């Protein structure tokens, strides 16, 4: 594990950009929302946190019927960063 300072909003945006073509190909809407005014800097291993979120988003896109919505949200929660994937 190699934790480095990461911007949570930027991380979500990068992952959304990565998955947008797959969502479109499957007839799905992928909505990404960062609900905090600040970027949300966190200490995390970029590859590992990216893999976790990618797995969640990928599964949501895989199992959501065409025409569906997959939402990815992030925000600060006190000293923590909270991210969620909903389909």
C-alpha positions in Angstrom: 0.0 0.0 0.0 1.4 3.4 -1.0 -0.8 6.2 0.4 -0.4 9.6 -1.2 -2.6 12.8 -1.1 -5.4 12.4 -3.7 -8.2 14.7 -4.7 -11.4 12.7 -4.2 -13.4 14.9 -6.6 -10.7 14.4 -9.3 -10.6 10.7 -8.7 -14.4 10.4 -9.2 -14.2 12.5 -12.3 -11.4 10.3 -13.8 -13.3 7.1 -13.1 -16.5 8.5 -14.5 -14.7 9.5 -17.7 -13.3 6.0 -17.9 -16.8 4.3 -17.5 -18.9 6.8 -19.5 -18.4 5.0 -22.9 -19.4 1.6 -21.3 -22.5 3.2 -19.8 -23.5 4.7 -23.1 -22.9 1.4 -24.9 -25.2 -0.3 -22.5 -27.9 2.4 -22.7 -27.3 3.6 -19.1 -26.9 7.0 -17.5 -23.9 7.3 -15.4 -24.3 10.3 -13.0 -21.3 11.4 -10.9 -21.7 14.0 -8.2 -19.2 15.5 -5.7 -21.3 17.4 -3.2 -18.7 19.4 -1.4 -17.2 22.7 -2.3 -13.7 21.5 -1.6 -11.9 18.8 -3.6 -11.6 16.5 -0.6 -8.0 15.6 -0.4 -7.4 12.2 1.2 -4.5 9.9 1.8 -5.0 6.7 -0.2 -3.3 4.3 -2.5 -4.5 5.6 -6.0 -4.4 2.1 -7.6 -6.2 0.3 -4.8 -8.9 2.9 -4.1 -9.4 3.2 -7.9 -9.8 -0.6 -8.2 -12.4 -0.7 -5.4 -14.5 2.1 -7.0 -14.0 0.6 -10.5 -15.2 -2.7 -9.3 -18.4 -1.2 -7.7 -19.1 1.0 -10.8 -18.4 -1.9 -13.2 -20.7 -4.2 -11.3 -23.5 -1.6 -11.2 -23.1 -1.1 -15.0 -23.1 -4.8 -15.6 -26.2 -5.6 -13.7 -28.4 -2.5 -14.3 -31.0 -3.0 -17.0 -30.8 -0.8 -20.2 -32.3 2.6 -19.6 -31.3 2.6 -15.9 -29.3 5.0 -13.8 -26.0 4.4 -12.0 -25.1 7.1 -9.5 -21.7 7.7 -8.1 -21.5 10.3 -5.3 -18.8 11.6 -3.0 -18.5 14.1 -0.2 -16.6 15.0 2.9 -18.1 13.5 6.1 -16.2 15.2 8.9 -12.6 14.0 8.7 -13.6 11.2 6.2 -14.4 11.0 2.5 -17.7 9.1 1.8 -18.2 7.6 -1.7 -21.2 5.6 -2.8 -22.3 3.8 -5.9 -26.1 3.2 -6.4 -27.9 1.5 -9.2 
